[in-house]
Structure formats: C-alpha cells, structure tokens
Amino acid sequence: MQNHSFMIIFALLSLLMSQFALAADKDPRVAWDKIDAGATVIDVRTAEEFAAGHLDNAINIPFEQIAAKINTLDIAKDTHIVLYCRSGRRSGIAFDTLVAEGFTQSYNGGGFETLSQFKQDDKQ
C-alpha cells in the first residue's frame, strides 16, 4: 500500500511539473519581445494554415518536418527562435525537437491567434 501511495504522489507531482513547464512558455508578451529583438520566427502549422495567414517574416516548417528541415537552414544553435502554431501544442513538440537538436534559445510562442491579437491590442 505504501508503494502504491508513493507512485500516486509521484504521478501527481510529475503531472503538476509538466503543466508548469508547459505554462512557462506561450506568453505572447515574451514572444513578441523576442520577435521584436530579431528572433527567427517559425510557424509549425501546415502549409494550408500558413497560407491562410501568418506572422510577418515567419518561416513555415510543419512540426512533423522540423527535425529534418531545421538543420538545412543557416541558423546557429544559439539563435533566438520563436515557434508558434494554432494553439501551442505543435509548437511545444517542435520546441522539444529543437532542444534535442541542440538549439538553446528556442521559445514556444503559443498560438497564432493569441499572438496576432496581442500585437493588435498592443498597438492600440
């Protein structure tokens, strides 16, 4: 019984920590600060979603292709990169991929609509 309780507590702590880690990124103010400072912007949505609208100067690399394509670009491993998608889920996966590839300054910017709306609200 004691071992079972330990496993439940461990699982709950793991869940809490993973949710905290996910919440740490996806702040539109931080994303825009990085973008305005010259970060490379990568939209990891599909080509169709990208064609329907995207942030200025964004590069489209669908998240399932990020591992194969990121190293074909002339981007240093310490370049500031902001990733975004529709909701932040796919950009979170792409973020994990970039970290695994050695990119040290990546940021999950979250969702396109949130980023777009934040920038519009910020201008007003």
N, C-alpha and C positions, 0 to 999 in steps of 0.2 A: 504494500500500500504506500509506503514511504517513497519508493522508487517511482510509483505512478504519479504521486503528488509533485515530485521533483520534475518529471517530464512535462506535466501540465504547466507548471510555473515557467519552465524553460521555454516552452512553446509560446506562452503568452508574452514573455519578455522579448522573444525573437520577433513576434508579430509587431509589438509596440516599437521596437527599434527599427524594423524595416519601414513602418509607416512614418516614423520620424525622419528617416533618411530620405524617403520619397518627398516628404513635405519640405525638406531643406532646400531643394531646388524648386523651380517653377514659380519664382517670384518675378512678376513682369517688370518691376522697377529695377531689380538687379540685372535681368536680361537686357533691358534697354540701356542701362548704364554701360554694360559690356559692348553692346552693339554700337552705341554712340562713340565709344572709345576705339572702335575699329575691329571688333571681333569678326571672325568669319561666321556667317550665318548659314546653317544647313537645315533645310526643310526636308524632313524624312518621310513626308506623306507620298502618296502615289503620284505619278506624273499627271493624272487626271485632276487630282486635288490641287496640285501645284498650278496647273493651267487655269483653274477656276479662281485663283487669287493667291498671292504670296507676299511676303515682306520684300521690300526693295533690296536688291543685291543678294538675295538668298540663292544658294546653290541647291538644286534638288537631287538628293540621293535617297531613294526609298530605303527605309530602315533595314529591310532584309538584304540590301546590297551594300550596306555601309562598310562592312569588313573588307569586301573585295575592292571597293572603289576608293576608300579614303586614302590608301597608300599610293594611288595613281595620281593624286593631286599633289601639287607642290606646296604642302602645308607642313611646317615644322611641328614637332611633337609638343612644343611649348606654346603654340599659337592659341590665343583665346578663341574658343569656338562656342557658339550658342546654337543649340539644337531645338527644333520645335516640330510639332505635328498637329493633330486636331485637338487632342486632349492632354497630352503629356506622357501617355503610356508608351507609344512607339519611340518617342524621343528619349524616354528613360531607358529603353532597351538599347537604343543607339548609343546613349551615353555610356552604358556598361561596356559596350563593344569598343568604344574609343579608349576607355580607361584600360581595357585589356590589351589594346594595340599600343599603349604607351603614351597616349595623349594626356597631358597633365593639366590642361586648363580648359576642360570642357564644362559646359553648363547646360542643364535641361531647362530650357526656357518655357516649357509647357505647351499650351495650345495656341494656335494661330488666332482664333477669335479673341481670346483674352489679351494676347499681345497687341493685336490691332486696336482693340477697344481702349486699352490702357494708353497707347500712344495718342489716339484721338482725344481722349479725356485730358491727357497731359498738355495738349496744345491749347485747350480752351481756357 
